[in-house]
Amino acid sequence: MSDDPSARLRRGWTTGACATAATKAALQALWGGIEPKTIGITLPKGEQPVFEIAFLRQGAGWAQVGIEKDAGDDPDVTHGAIIEARVEASEGGIVFAAGKGVGIVTKPGLPIEVGEPAINPVPRQLMRDVVSEMAATYDQSTDIRITVSVQHGEALALKTWNPRLGIEGGLSILGTTGVVRPFSCAAWIASIHRGIDVANATGTMHVAGCTGATSERVVKELYGLPDHAMLDMGDFAGGLLKYLKKHPVERITIGGGIGKMTKLAQGARDLHSKRSQIDFMQLNDWAQDAGLAQVADANTALEAVSRAGNGLAQIVAQRAVEQVNGMLKGSGVRSDTVVIDRSGKILARAGA
């Protein structure tokens, strides 16, 4: 048995997988007169989940199915949401529409064009595949309009990065594999990448990545940055900077509390407490070299700064920007760092 706790967590299914299953069940009702209680689909990597039908409604020329999203043991804001698909004849081809609770793309840089429903490419393909499959089964035309809705999706979207990415009116229908893996970093990092894509597509020259809400507020106010310039970096400094090197903007500010910024200054790329730790002996060496107080036995970076003074915070800011510049080498991106305390007071700045 694996020692990795995540291996014992229950996986779930994406909004895209749920919308695909709802589409298939609705087509069975529309074309086959079947009222399924469950429905199975095949995902890109071969998984074959079976979904329970939350509701089925139909009328002359249309059918609509709802499926409750099960995100497994992942703390997903859409866990328990009802994902709906309504199918009816289109004027030609497979057409996707945003129902209530599904957003519309309003900014360039995302994988879906401006003005289109925020239904990502893989879910669209999965739904096209089930339309083709069901059309062949029931000898029907694939000229189908699929309207995807999410109950309470407008409110749920406010808890996601959608407003910042320029997706208005609701949630995105997401998923590249159809599977939600508990506490996976992939979805977070993918959202960081989309934020950089939007910044490039909208000509945003200065972006910022911060470790938390307080540092984000401080940096945003310090530079007067618009909301869409704020990348939700969290602990994933490496994921942000690696992508930014390949998709550069003019300037990046990295902001955070003294603890996480110290880890960045010491070379960490993932700043989570489970995946990187502060080297207090190295921090002490920096302090001693600058003629500051001894901090080797400090319990936290904030305690170290309280002993050694803001001169130590300045060293952290400078070494952090050197780490950032090293990761961005050759990209032409200018960088700076902002180090704060828990109250949001700026302790030090360096770079740019």
Disulfide bonds with the S-S distance in Angstrom:
none
